[in-house]
Amino acid sequence: MRFLTIVLCLVVLAAPSPALHGAQRSKQPQRADHVLLAIRQDALSTVDQVIDEVGEVEDLSARVALAEKIVRFLAKARRPDRCRKMLNAIFEDAIGLRANPKEKSVTLDLDSIISRTIQAAAVVDLELAHRFIDTLANSKQTDPNTNKDAPTAAGLYLRIATDLIQENPQLAVSIASRSLVSGIISDTLSFLALLRKRDAILANSFLLTATQRSTDRGAKDVNELLLLYSYVFVRPNPPVVLSQGLGSLNIPGFPELTKDHSVDARLAAQYLKGIGEVLLDPNRYATGNLRTLIRGAEGDFFF
């Protein structure tokens, strides 16, 4: 395939646009700009023409790296349909390898490849990115080869969302919100802490959404509330209720993320009001309801 041609075209497209230079120029520089513009247009056209040949790259990691660059340029050129087709092919191949690896010796980081493909899709079409995520969740549920120690669907959503925080925090929150259907886990707390460094207002809003989701389920697992408590009250080692009593979690990297942060009094008040309505409900400890509490009444008392 014309792999070298694609690479050279991307180098040309990555060059600074002449439109960014000053307006006052001599005729010779202006002529050079016209030449450069013509070259860029030819390069863009060539990349558009050979985009179908990207599938001939056998190494899936190399293919997604190339696709990321192509998307960056073709998306700006308002050619999303071509990008969708390319990304669909990469995503389907990655999902296929997850379910039926061709070689046991292959050590591709498929989670990373899928995550990067979804990020690229988000540049082109948010609905395409969401469709990829839904497909990923379904494949996890139906794949008999899934390792029991592999990340859950919620964990995968949060991993992808975390990768998106810097470039697209709004999309990151949209994706992370889908993880809340499955529950609140330690990765949720890490996501919140990272998001707070990027956009504290967005992070606090997501915290309240997570709290609402947990209380809507009746806050059956008090450990969910304790994880969120650790974000609100800036606890580097989140408390956790175990069968032996109260313990603490050591989430890698989380203590560092809590540095230089203080308690937001308004957020704390909103959080406590939200969970108080559930925890202080007299019917919570009725015989029938008590059996549904994962940590029992003792768990609530620790809280």
C-alpha positions as CSV (number, residue, x, y, z in Angstrom):
1,M,0.0,0.0,0.0
2,R,1.0,3.6,-0.2
3,F,1.9,3.8,3.4
4,L,4.9,6.2,2.9
5,T,2.6,8.4,0.8
6,I,0.2,8.7,3.6
7,V,2.9,9.5,6.1
8,L,4.4,12.2,3.9
9,C,0.9,13.7,3.3
10,L,0.4,13.9,7.1
11,V,3.7,15.7,7.5
12,V,2.7,18.2,4.9
13,L,-0.7,18.7,6.6
14,A,0.9,19.1,9.9
15,A,3.0,22.1,8.6
16,P,1.8,25.5,9.7
17,S,-0.9,27.0,7.6
18,P,0.2,30.1,5.6
19,A,-3.0,31.8,6.8
20,L,-1.3,32.2,10.1
21,H,1.4,34.5,8.7
22,G,1.3,38.3,8.6
23,A,-0.8,40.0,6.0
24,Q,2.0,42.3,4.6
25,R,4.3,40.2,2.4
26,S,6.2,40.6,-0.8
27,K,5.0,38.9,-4.0
28,Q,7.6,36.1,-3.7
29,P,6.4,34.9,-0.2
30,Q,2.8,35.1,-1.4
31,R,3.6,32.9,-4.4
32,A,5.2,30.4,-2.0
33,D,2.1,30.4,0.1
34,H,0.0,29.6,-2.9
35,V,2.3,26.7,-3.7
36,L,2.1,25.4,-0.1
37,L,-1.7,25.7,-0.1
38,A,-1.8,23.7,-3.3
39,I,0.4,21.1,-1.9
40,R,-1.7,20.9,1.3
41,Q,-4.9,20.4,-0.8
42,D,-3.2,17.7,-2.9
43,A,-2.0,16.0,0.3
44,L,-5.5,16.2,1.8
45,S,-7.0,14.7,-1.3
46,T,-4.5,11.9,-1.4
47,V,-5.1,11.0,2.3
48,D,-8.8,11.0,1.5
49,Q,-8.3,8.7,-1.4
50,V,-6.1,6.1,0.3
51,I,-8.0,6.1,3.6
52,D,-9.5,2.7,2.7
53,E,-6.0,1.2,2.5
54,V,-5.3,1.9,6.1
55,G,-6.9,-1.5,6.8
56,E,-4.0,-3.2,5.1
57,V,-1.8,-2.3,8.0
58,E,-1.6,-5.6,9.9
59,D,-0.4,-4.1,13.2
60,L,-3.5,-2.9,14.9
61,S,-1.5,-0.5,17.2
62,A,0.1,1.1,14.2
63,R,-3.2,1.3,12.4
64,V,-4.9,3.2,15.2
65,A,-1.9,5.5,15.5
66,L,-2.2,6.3,11.8
67,A,-6.0,6.7,12.1
68,E,-5.7,9.2,14.9
69,K,-3.6,11.5,12.7
70,I,-5.9,11.1,9.7
71,V,-8.9,11.9,11.8
72,R,-7.3,15.0,13.1
73,F,-7.0,16.4,9.6
74,L,-10.0,14.9,7.7
75,A,-12.4,15.9,10.5
76,K,-11.3,19.5,10.2
77,A,-11.8,19.2,6.4
78,R,-15.5,18.2,7.1
79,R,-15.1,14.6,5.8
80,P,-16.5,12.7,8.7
81,D,-18.0,9.8,6.7
82,R,-14.6,8.7,5.5
83,C,-13.3,8.7,9.1
84,R,-16.3,6.8,10.4
85,K,-15.7,3.9,8.0
86,M,-12.1,3.7,8.9
87,L,-12.7,3.8,12.7
88,N,-15.5,1.3,12.4
89,A,-13.1,-1.2,10.8
90,I,-10.5,-0.7,13.5
91,F,-13.0,-1.0,16.3
92,E,-14.6,-4.2,14.9
93,D,-11.2,-5.8,14.5
94,A,-10.3,-4.9,18.0
95,I,-13.5,-6.3,19.4
96,G,-13.0,-9.4,17.3
97,L,-9.6,-10.0,18.7
98,R,-10.9,-9.6,22.2
99,A,-13.4,-12.4,21.6
100,N,-11.2,-14.6,19.4
101,P,-7.5,-13.9,19.6
102,K,-5.8,-15.1,16.5
103,E,-2.5,-15.9,18.3
104,K,-2.0,-16.7,22.0
105,S,1.4,-14.9,21.7
106,V,-0.2,-11.6,20.6
107,T,0.2,-9.2,23.5
108,L,-1.7,-6.2,22.1
109,D,-3.2,-3.8,24.7
110,L,-6.7,-4.1,23.2
111,D,-8.2,-1.9,26.0
112,S,-5.8,0.9,25.0
113,I,-6.5,0.5,21.3
114,I,-10.3,0.5,21.8
115,S,-10.0,3.5,24.1
116,R,-8.0,5.5,21.5
117,T,-10.4,4.5,18.8
118,I,-13.3,5.8,20.8
119,Q,-11.4,9.0,21.5
120,A,-10.8,9.4,17.8
121,A,-14.5,8.7,17.1
122,A,-15.5,11.4,19.6
123,V,-13.6,14.0,17.4
124,V,-15.7,13.0,14.4
125,D,-19.1,12.0,15.9
126,L,-20.1,11.8,19.6
127,E,-22.9,9.3,18.7
128,L,-20.4,7.1,17.0
129,A,-18.3,7.1,20.2
130,H,-21.3,6.2,22.4
131,R,-22.2,3.4,20.0
132,F,-18.7,2.0,20.3
133,I,-19.0,2.1,24.1
134,D,-22.4,0.4,24.1
135,T,-21.0,-2.4,21.8
136,L,-18.0,-2.7,24.1
137,A,-20.2,-3.2,27.1
138,N,-22.3,-5.8,25.4
139,S,-19.3,-7.7,24.2
140,K,-18.0,-7.8,27.8
141,Q,-21.2,-9.3,29.0
142,T,-21.4,-12.0,26.4
143,D,-17.8,-12.9,26.0
144,P,-17.1,-16.3,27.6
145,N,-13.4,-15.8,27.4
146,T,-13.4,-12.7,29.5
147,N,-11.0,-13.0,32.4
148,K,-12.7,-12.8,35.7
149,D,-10.0,-10.3,36.8
150,A,-10.5,-8.1,33.8
151,P,-12.0,-4.7,34.2
152,T,-15.8,-4.6,34.6
153,A,-17.9,-2.7,32.1
154,A,-17.9,0.2,34.6
155,G,-14.2,0.0,34.8
156,L,-13.8,0.2,31.1
157,Y,-16.1,3.2,30.8
158,L,-14.1,5.0,33.5
159,R,-10.8,4.0,31.9
160,I,-11.9,5.5,28.6
161,A,-13.4,8.6,30.3
162,T,-10.2,9.2,32.3
163,D,-8.2,9.2,29.0
164,L,-10.5,11.9,27.7
165,I,-10.3,14.3,30.7
166,Q,-7.7,16.6,29.3
167,E,-8.9,16.9,25.7
168,N,-12.6,16.7,26.2
169,P,-13.8,16.8,29.8
170,Q,-17.5,17.1,28.8
171,L,-17.3,13.8,26.8
172,A,-15.4,12.2,29.6
173,V,-18.2,13.0,32.0
174,S,-20.8,11.7,29.5
175,I,-19.0,8.4,29.2
176,A,-18.2,8.1,33.0
177,S,-22.0,8.7,33.7
178,R,-22.7,5.4,32.0
179,S,-20.5,3.6,34.5
180,L,-22.9,4.7,37.3
181,V,-25.5,2.2,36.2
182,S,-23.3,-0.6,37.5
183,G,-22.4,1.2,40.7
184,I,-19.7,3.3,42.2
185,I,-16.2,1.8,42.4
186,S,-12.7,3.0,43.4
187,D,-12.1,4.0,39.7
188,T,-15.0,6.4,40.1
189,L,-13.2,8.2,42.9
190,S,-9.9,8.4,40.9
191,F,-11.8,9.8,37.9
192,L,-13.4,12.4,40.1
193,A,-10.1,13.5,41.5
194,L,-8.5,13.8,38.1
195,L,-11.4,15.7,36.7
196,R,-11.3,18.1,39.7
197,K,-7.8,19.1,38.6
198,R,-9.1,19.8,35.1
199,D,-12.5,21.3,35.9
200,A,-13.6,21.5,39.5
201,I,-17.1,22.7,38.7
202,L,-17.7,19.7,36.3
203,A,-16.2,17.3,38.9
204,N,-18.5,18.5,41.7
205,S,-21.5,18.2,39.4
206,F,-20.5,14.7,38.5
207,L,-20.2,13.9,42.3
208,L,-23.7,15.0,42.9
209,T,-24.9,12.9,39.9
210,A,-23.1,9.9,41.3
211,T,-24.7,10.5,44.8
212,Q,-28.1,10.7,43.2
213,R,-27.6,7.5,41.3
214,S,-26.6,5.7,44.5
215,T,-29.5,7.0,46.6
216,D,-31.9,6.2,43.7
217,R,-30.8,2.6,44.2
218,G,-31.5,2.9,47.9
219,A,-27.8,3.2,48.8
220,K,-27.8,-0.5,49.4
221,D,-24.0,-0.5,49.6
222,V,-22.8,2.1,52.1
223,N,-19.2,1.8,50.6
224,E,-20.4,3.6,47.6
225,L,-21.3,6.6,49.8
226,L,-18.0,6.3,51.6
227,L,-16.1,6.6,48.3
228,L,-18.0,9.7,47.4
229,Y,-17.5,11.0,51.0
230,S,-13.7,10.7,50.5
231,Y,-13.9,13.1,47.5
232,V,-16.1,15.6,49.3
233,F,-14.1,15.6,52.5
234,V,-10.7,15.1,50.8
235,R,-9.8,11.8,52.5
236,P,-6.6,10.4,50.9
237,N,-7.4,6.9,52.2
238,P,-11.1,6.3,51.8
239,P,-12.8,4.4,54.6
240,V,-14.4,1.1,53.7
241,V,-16.7,-1.2,55.7
242,L,-15.5,-4.8,55.8
243,S,-16.8,-7.9,57.4
244,Q,-14.3,-7.4,60.2
245,G,-15.2,-3.8,60.7
246,L,-14.0,-0.4,59.4
247,G,-10.9,-0.3,57.2
248,S,-9.3,2.0,54.6
249,L,-8.5,1.7,50.9
250,N,-5.2,2.4,49.4
251,I,-6.0,3.5,45.8
252,P,-2.8,4.0,43.8
253,G,-2.2,7.6,43.0
254,F,-5.2,8.9,44.8
255,P,-3.5,10.4,47.9
256,E,-1.4,12.6,45.6
257,L,-4.6,13.8,43.8
258,T,-6.0,15.1,47.1
259,K,-3.1,17.4,47.8
260,D,-3.8,21.1,47.7
261,H,-7.6,20.6,47.9
262,S,-9.8,21.7,50.8
263,V,-13.4,20.9,51.6
264,D,-16.0,22.8,49.6
265,A,-18.6,23.7,52.2
266,R,-21.4,24.1,49.7
267,L,-20.7,20.7,48.0
268,A,-20.5,19.0,51.4
269,A,-23.9,20.4,52.4
270,Q,-25.5,19.2,49.2
271,Y,-23.9,15.8,49.5
272,L,-25.0,15.3,53.2
273,K,-28.5,16.4,52.4
274,G,-28.7,13.9,49.5
275,I,-27.6,10.9,51.5
276,G,-29.4,12.0,54.7
277,E,-32.8,11.6,53.2
278,V,-32.0,7.9,52.5
279,L,-30.0,7.0,55.6
280,L,-32.4,8.6,58.0
281,D,-35.5,7.0,56.5
282,P,-37.1,4.9,59.3
283,N,-38.3,2.3,56.7
284,R,-34.7,1.6,55.7
285,Y,-34.3,-0.7,58.7
286,A,-37.6,-2.5,58.4
287,T,-37.2,-6.3,58.4
288,G,-37.7,-6.7,54.6
289,N,-35.5,-3.7,53.7
290,L,-32.7,-4.6,56.1
291,R,-32.0,-7.8,54.3
292,T,-31.2,-5.8,51.1
293,L,-28.4,-3.8,52.8
294,I,-25.1,-5.3,51.6
295,R,-23.2,-4.2,54.7
296,G,-26.2,-4.5,57.0
297,A,-27.3,-1.9,59.6
298,E,-23.8,-2.0,61.0
299,G,-22.4,-0.5,57.8
300,D,-24.7,2.5,58.1
301,F,-23.7,3.0,61.7
302,F,-20.0,3.1,60.7
303,F,-20.9,5.8,58.3
